[in-house]
Amino acid sequence: MNGYFDHNATTPLQPAAREAWLRASERHWHNPSSLYRDAGLASQQLEAARERLGTLIGADAERIVFTSGATESNNALFASLPADATVLISAIEHPSVREAARGKNVMELPVNADGVIEPDAVKFAITARRPALVLVMAANNESGALQPWREIAAVCREEGVPFHTDAAQWLGKLDAANLGECDFITGSAHKFGGPKGCGFLVLPGEDSRLGFIRGGPQEHGRRAGTENYPAIEAMVTALEMISPRLGEIETAQSRMRDAFIAGMRSQFASLRVISESSPRLWNTVLMVMPQHDNLKWLTRLSRRGFSISTGSACSSGKEGSSVVVTALGASAEELKRVVRISSGWDSTAADWQALAAAFSEVFHELNSGGKGAV
């Protein structure tokens, strides 16, 4: 049994990515910015990885800047904006966007009843505020709700406003070939089987400069510091390996996810599934349990070998931390009952069924005041 159901927080390193990292570390460990032959070979491999990533996401390689991950990428983007810039962000953005936006003139775009940003609302807000930038994530990390990023990107193009999408949850789960239509794109390797501490930011053009990390001329002057080529190679390899399987995985896992929800409803009649009527990631279920605090569910499921979460790992520990459920107008009491399930590419029907059975066991334990129930 594989009881790990927190893939939206982080994923296990793919074997192919691990092998790619080891090969790159053994053969091309040199500083790509140095001038001798072996460094030049490392630089060539680095640029080849950039080209391969560009092909995967439909963006010119010159637009890609390698970073330490999505948090750095999102912060770098905001740091590049004028202090008085007006920005539109969705009400359901990741903390690395919401916190990085502090200090700017921020307008939040509301979600509809399904937890989705509507393109017409974006167009209206642009007309009213004329922002310097619009940010809407591609897929929500908590509910899994897919945002209409292509339609929003088209609206922004028509209005002459740059558009950024945080694609951290989209990459490795759905086809990424058209992401290059966005002006700015954020990605993070550990969300799709790559190593932690590696990611990227796509810019509108090769001449765009960030100035967030200053120092040497690396990344064409846009992000100083010696490039971590082995991690970059592992990241690109991970995305290359999983991308051809995504159609098959989506069909199978969506079926398992929906069967899990049906099984949970047979046990918990008043269970609430957030964004259930919206297209969403095949691996994600955000639920408001009918009874008991989410930390009680999480702790007791963990004792049984299951890993789930109470929402975004970057918000864990904050009272009522679910941004999505808050945006949908939930009460403070409901927020304390939110749990998130997020499966992986190779989760099985038996894994999902075992998780549903564990929820039933925990429910009876909590209701009976059994061991550990408080």
Secondary structure, DSSP 8 states (H G I E B T S, - for coil): ---B-BTTT-----HHHHHHHHHHHHH--S-TTS-SHHHHHHHHHHHHHHHHHHHHHT--GGGEEEES-HHHHHHHHHHTS-TT-EEEEETT--HHHHTTTTTSEEEEE---TTS---HHHHHHHHHHH--SEEE--SB-TTT-BB--HHHHHHHHHHHT--EEEE-TTTTTTS--TTGGGSSEEEEEGGGTTS-TT-EEEE-SSTT----SS-SS-HHHHTS-S---HHHHHHHHHHHHHHGGGHHHHHHHHHHHHHHHHHHHHHH-TT-EETTTTS-B-TTEEEEE-SSS-HHHHHHHHHHTT-B-BSS-GGGTTSTT--HHHHHTT--HHHHTTEEEEE--TT--HHHHHHHHHHHHHHHHHHHHT-TT--
